[in-house]
């Protein structure tokens, strides 16, 4: 009897388990049928407004890299790059010794990288002494300049070789500029520098400029704080022949200065126009793009029911370019889209989609198809509901990521492009909620 009872219980249990074995489903799968999802594209001139604007300035204080260069880009025109930098003692103090004589002085700059055409294209750098004080608590922007001595300390022409090591003792490319010995003589004639503050009060720093000319050329970046970058004085005194280095450390004030002349492009960019065939983004305080969707609320109101945005993607398609141009002027690896606030110079508002995750938000340039997309679902839902995303926010700004220290540029098709497949477009997936 016990055996029969145990067998019966086991059989009932197995039947119960079999009856419970079903394919698992996601919660809410049946709440919204797939046929209720509707896709719509906004990609014509009535539904998207877009235009290119210049960037007044960006903060360039104490960036990782300093730029020198001059580019004549057939699409973006001329861009010129220069920088200002303080220098510090490499030791707590320096004493030149008895009967010291300055022999020579050399400026070493450690290459970081380049952008543009470096194939036998010469850049000419000029060096000047800064006369104006720089302050650690001040803000320095890409359009700021400082007073400098008119006397030229160096004029050096070179073909950039950022990927070529100088010799067996220096495993990275270095640019060496011979500085007029008057600067070294000035240092030695002053006598000992007992503190770094004494030195900085005496010597404000160096300004390096690059000549403008007609060749394509490039922008070259240097790591001023690298151990291979320094201002070196060679000297001798009554007892020995010596050298001393002045360095740029992390606390030294330095900033990049950028200028752009878009009028020299083969087809000059049309700025501040509501409708454009092409749109342009450029780092180094170059250009940015404004985008707006003026009919979103009107479109949503025309539908019978409340609109719930399930997915919204903004697609940008790059202007056709040959392999030579793409190799020379590579697009930014990443773009950024943010809420536009034009009444406050270059400020912007972070949109909520950017805070979710990088994979969700997008912005990466795809070299295979030349497309960049952004997911802006929450932004679009907010605009439909409130008319604008935030107070004093009107539309979106698209710009190059890390534009303060990147001269990368990109052109993409705007709402006036003849090809509907290439125009800037907004694709929406939405559902109607009747309640």
C-alpha positions in Angstrom: 0.0 0.0 0.0 2.8 2.4 0.9 4.5 1.6 -2.4 1.3 2.3 -4.4 0.7 5.6 -2.6 4.3 6.8 -3.3 4.0 5.8 -7.0 0.7 7.7 -7.3 2.2 10.9 -5.8 5.2 10.7 -8.2 2.9 10.4 -11.2 0.8 13.3 -10.2 3.9 15.5 -9.6 5.2 14.7 -13.1 1.9 15.6 -14.7 1.9 18.9 -12.8 5.4 19.8 -14.0 4.6 18.9 -17.6 1.4 21.1 -17.5 3.5 24.1 -16.3 6.2 23.9 -19.0 5.5 26.8 -21.4 7.6 29.1 -23.5 8.5 32.1 -21.3 7.3 35.5 -22.6 8.4 39.1 -21.7 6.1 40.9 -19.4 3.8 43.2 -21.4 4.4 41.5 -24.8 0.7 41.2 -25.4 -0.2 44.7 -24.1 0.8 46.4 -27.4 0.4 44.5 -30.6 3.2 44.9 -33.1 0.7 46.2 -35.7 0.1 49.3 -33.5 3.7 50.5 -34.1 3.9 53.1 -36.9 7.0 54.4 -38.5 7.2 57.8 -40.0 10.1 59.7 -41.6 10.7 63.5 -41.4 13.2 64.3 -44.1 12.1 67.1 -46.3 12.6 70.9 -46.1 9.2 71.5 -44.4 9.8 69.1 -41.6 13.5 69.8 -40.8 15.3 73.1 -40.5 19.0 73.0 -40.5 21.9 75.4 -40.9 25.6 75.8 -40.3 27.0 78.3 -37.8 30.5 79.4 -36.9 31.7 78.7 -33.4 32.6 82.0 -31.7 35.1 80.3 -29.3 35.9 77.3 -27.1 37.8 77.0 -23.9 41.4 75.9 -24.8 43.2 76.4 -21.5 45.6 73.7 -20.4 44.6 71.1 -23.0 46.6 68.0 -23.4 48.0 69.1 -26.7 49.2 72.4 -28.3 48.6 72.9 -32.0 50.8 74.6 -34.7 49.7 74.6 -38.3 48.1 76.0 -41.3 45.6 74.1 -43.5 44.0 75.1 -46.8 41.1 72.7 -46.9 39.2 72.8 -50.2 35.9 72.3 -48.4 36.4 74.3 -45.2 39.0 77.0 -46.3 41.9 78.2 -44.3 42.5 77.2 -40.6 45.5 78.5 -38.7 46.7 77.2 -35.3 49.1 78.8 -32.7 49.6 78.6 -29.0 50.8 80.4 -25.9 52.6 78.7 -22.9 54.3 79.4 -19.6 57.5 77.7 -18.7 58.8 76.6 -15.3 62.1 75.7 -13.6 62.9 72.0 -13.8 64.4 72.2 -10.3 63.5 74.2 -7.3 66.1 76.9 -8.3 68.9 77.5 -10.7 72.3 79.1 -10.2 74.4 79.6 -13.4 77.7 79.7 -11.5 80.6 82.1 -11.6 81.5 83.8 -15.0 78.6 82.0 -16.7 78.2 82.4 -20.4 75.2 81.4 -22.5 76.2 79.3 -25.5 72.9 78.4 -27.2 69.2 77.7 -26.5 66.9 75.1 -28.1 63.2 74.5 -28.0 62.1 70.9 -28.1 58.5 69.9 -28.9 57.4 66.3 -28.7 55.0 65.3 -31.5 51.6 63.9 -30.6 49.9 63.7 -34.0 48.8 65.6 -37.0 45.8 66.3 -39.2 45.8 67.2 -42.9 48.5 66.9 -45.5 52.1 66.3 -44.2 53.5 65.0 -47.5 56.4 67.4 -48.1 54.3 70.3 -47.1 56.4 72.9 -45.2 55.2 74.7 -42.1 57.0 77.8 -40.9 57.0 78.5 -37.2 57.9 81.8 -35.5 58.6 82.2 -31.8 58.0 85.3 -29.7 58.3 86.1 -26.0 55.1 86.8 -24.2 55.0 90.1 -22.3 51.6 89.7 -20.7 51.0 87.9 -17.4 49.0 84.7 -17.5 46.9 83.7 -14.5 46.0 80.2 -13.3 42.5 81.3 -12.2 41.7 83.0 -15.6 39.8 81.5 -18.5 41.5 81.4 -21.9 39.6 80.7 -25.1 40.4 79.9 -28.7 39.9 83.6 -29.7 42.1 85.1 -27.0 45.5 86.7 -27.7 48.3 88.1 -25.5 50.7 91.0 -26.0 54.1 89.7 -27.2 57.5 91.2 -27.9 57.8 92.1 -31.6 61.3 90.7 -31.8 61.4 87.3 -33.4 63.2 84.7 -31.4 63.1 82.1 -34.1 61.9 81.4 -37.6 61.9 77.7 -38.4 60.6 75.9 -41.5 60.0 72.2 -41.4 58.1 69.2 -42.9 56.2 67.5 -40.0 57.5 64.1 -39.1 55.4 63.1 -36.2 55.8 59.4 -36.7 59.6 59.4 -37.1 61.9 58.9 -34.0 64.7 61.4 -33.9 67.5 58.9 -32.8 68.1 55.8 -30.7 67.8 57.8 -27.5 64.5 59.5 -28.4 61.8 57.0 -29.4 59.3 59.6 -30.5 59.2 62.4 -33.1 60.6 65.7 -31.8 60.7 69.1 -33.4 63.8 71.1 -32.5 63.9 74.8 -33.0 67.0 76.9 -32.5 66.1 80.0 -30.5 68.0 83.3 -30.7 70.8 83.2 -28.1 69.6 86.6 -26.8 67.0 84.8 -24.7 69.6 82.5 -23.1 71.9 85.5 -22.5 68.9 87.3 -20.9 68.4 84.3 -18.5 72.1 84.1 -17.5 72.5 87.8 -17.2 69.6 87.9 -14.6 71.6 85.6 -12.3 70.2 82.9 -10.1 66.4 82.2 -10.0 65.7 81.2 -6.4 62.1 80.1 -6.9 59.8 79.3 -9.8 57.7 82.4 -9.0 60.8 84.5 -9.5 61.4 82.9 -12.9 57.8 83.4 -14.0 57.7 87.0 -13.0 60.9 87.5 -15.1 59.8 85.4 -18.1 56.1 85.2 -19.1 56.4 82.4 -21.7 56.5 81.7 -25.4 54.1 82.3 -28.3 54.5 80.1 -31.3 52.8 81.1 -34.6 52.5 79.5 -38.0 52.7 81.4 -41.3 49.7 81.4 -43.6 50.4 80.3 -47.2 48.7 78.6 -50.1 49.8 75.0 -49.7 47.4 72.5 -48.2 49.7 71.6 -45.2 48.5 70.4 -41.8 47.9 71.0 -38.1 50.4 69.3 -35.9 49.8 68.6 -32.2 52.6 68.6 -29.5 52.6 67.3 -26.0 54.2 70.2 -24.1 54.3 68.3 -20.8 56.1 65.3 -22.2 59.7 64.7 -20.9 61.0 65.3 -24.5 59.5 68.8 -24.6 61.6 71.5 -23.0 63.4 74.8 -23.4 67.1 74.0 -23.0 69.9 76.4 -22.3 73.5 75.3 -23.0 76.1 77.3 -21.1 79.5 77.2 -19.5 81.0 78.8 -16.4 84.4 79.0 -14.8 84.4 75.3 -13.9 82.2 73.3 -16.3 80.1 73.1 -19.5 76.4 72.6 -18.6 72.8 72.6 -19.7 69.6 73.5 -18.0 66.0 72.7 -18.9 62.8 74.8 -18.5 59.7 72.6 -18.6 56.0 73.0 -19.0 54.3 71.2 -16.1 50.6 70.5 -15.4 50.2 73.8 -13.5 51.6 76.0 -16.2 49.1 78.1 -18.1 48.9 77.4 -21.8 46.2 77.8 -24.4 45.6 77.3 -28.1 44.5 80.0 -30.5 42.5 79.1 -33.6 41.4 81.2 -36.6 39.4 80.2 -39.7 38.8 81.8 -43.1 36.0 79.9 -44.7 35.9 82.2 -47.7 38.9 80.5 -49.3 37.1 77.2 -49.8 36.3 76.1 -53.4 32.6 76.4 -52.7 32.3 78.6 -49.6 30.0 77.5 -46.8 26.6 79.1 -46.6 26.1 80.2 -43.0 23.0 80.9 -41.0 20.6 79.9 -43.8 17.4 78.0 -42.9 17.8 75.5 -45.8 21.0 74.0 -47.1 22.1 71.3 -49.4 25.1 70.5 -47.3 25.9 71.0 -43.6 29.3 71.3 -41.9 30.9 70.4 -38.6 34.5 71.3 -37.7 36.5 71.0 -34.5 39.0 73.6 -33.2 36.2 76.2 -32.9 35.3 75.9 -36.5 31.6 75.2 -37.3 28.6 73.5 -35.9 25.1 72.6 -37.2 21.7 73.7 -35.8 18.7 71.4 -36.4 15.0 72.0 -35.6 11.8 70.1 -36.2 9.1 72.9 -36.4 6.1 70.7 -37.3 6.4 68.0 -34.7 3.6 69.3 -32.5 1.4 70.0 -35.4 2.0 66.5 -36.7 1.2 65.0 -33.3 -1.9 67.0 -32.9 -3.2 65.9 -36.3 -3.3 62.3 -35.1 -6.3 60.9 -33.3 -4.9 60.1 -29.9 -1.9 60.7 -27.7 1.5 60.0 -29.4 4.0 57.8 -27.6 7.4 57.8 -29.2 8.9 54.3 -29.1 12.1 55.2 -31.0 13.5 58.3 -32.7 16.7 58.4 -34.7 18.3 61.3 -36.5 20.4 60.1 -39.5 23.2 62.1 -41.1 24.8 60.9 -44.3 28.3 62.2 -45.2 28.9 64.1 -48.4 30.6 61.9 -51.0 34.4 62.2 -50.8 37.2 60.2 -52.4 39.7 58.1 -50.5 42.4 60.7 -50.7 40.3 63.4 -49.1 39.1 61.0 -46.4 42.6 60.0 -45.6 43.8 63.6 -45.4 40.8 65.1 -43.6 39.3 62.2 -41.6 35.8 62.9 -40.1 35.5 63.2 -36.3 35.3 59.7 -34.8 32.3 60.9 -32.8 29.8 63.8 -33.0 27.6 65.2 -30.2 24.0 66.4 -30.3 22.7 68.7 -27.5 19.9 71.3 -26.9 20.7 74.6 -28.5 20.8 77.9 -26.5 21.8 80.6 -28.9 21.1 83.5 -26.6 24.0 82.4 -24.4 26.9 82.3 -27.0 28.0 78.7 -27.3 26.3 77.1 -24.4 24.0 74.1 -24.7 21.7 71.8 -22.7 22.4 68.1 -22.3 19.5 66.1 -23.6 18.3 63.1 -21.6 19.1 60.5 -24.2 22.8 61.2 -23.9 22.7 60.2 -20.3 21.4 56.7 -20.9 24.4 55.0 -22.6 26.9 55.5 -25.4 25.5 52.5 -27.4 21.9 53.8 -27.0 22.7 57.5 -27.9 25.0 56.9 -30.9 27.0 59.7 -32.5 29.8 57.4 -33.9 31.0 57.8 -37.4 30.6 54.7 -39.5 33.3 54.6 -42.1 31.6 51.8 -44.1 28.5 53.8 -45.1 29.5 57.3 -44.0 26.6 57.7 -41.7 26.2 59.0 -38.2 23.0 58.4 -36.2 21.7 59.7 -32.9 18.8 58.2 -30.8 16.8 61.2 -29.4 13.6 59.5 -28.3 13.1 61.3 -25.0 14.0 64.6 -26.6 11.4 64.2 -29.3 8.7 63.1 -26.8 9.5 66.2 -24.7 9.2 68.5 -27.7 5.8 66.9 -28.7 4.5 67.4 -25.2 5.8 70.8 -24.4 6.7 72.5 -27.7 10.4 72.9 -26.7 12.8 70.7 -24.8 13.7 73.2 -22.1 13.3 76.9 -21.3 15.3 79.0 -23.7 16.2 75.9 -25.7 15.4 76.0 -29.4 16.4 73.0 -31.5 19.6 70.9 -31.4 23.3 71.6 -31.9 25.5 69.0 -33.7 29.2 69.4 -33.2 32.5 67.5 -33.1 33.3 65.7 -29.9 36.3 67.1 -28.0 36.3 70.0 -30.5 38.6 72.1 -28.3 41.6 70.0 -29.3 40.5 68.3 -32.5 40.5 70.0 -35.9 38.7 67.1 -37.6 35.8 68.1 -39.9 32.9 66.5 -41.7 30.3 67.6 -44.3 26.9 65.9 -44.5 23.8 66.3 -46.6 21.2 68.8 -45.5 17.4 69.1 -46.1 17.9 70.7 -49.5 19.8 67.7 -50.9 18.4 66.4 -54.2 18.6 62.8 -53.1 15.9 61.9 -50.6 18.0 58.9 -49.5 20.9 61.1 -48.4 19.1 64.0 -46.8 19.2 64.5 -43.1 16.2 62.7 -41.7 14.4 61.9 -38.5 12.8 58.4 -38.3 10.1 57.9 -35.7 8.5 54.7 -34.4 5.4 55.6 -32.4 2.1 54.3 -31.1 -1.2 56.0 -30.5 -2.7 55.8 -27.0 -6.4 56.6 -26.7 -7.3 57.3 -23.1 
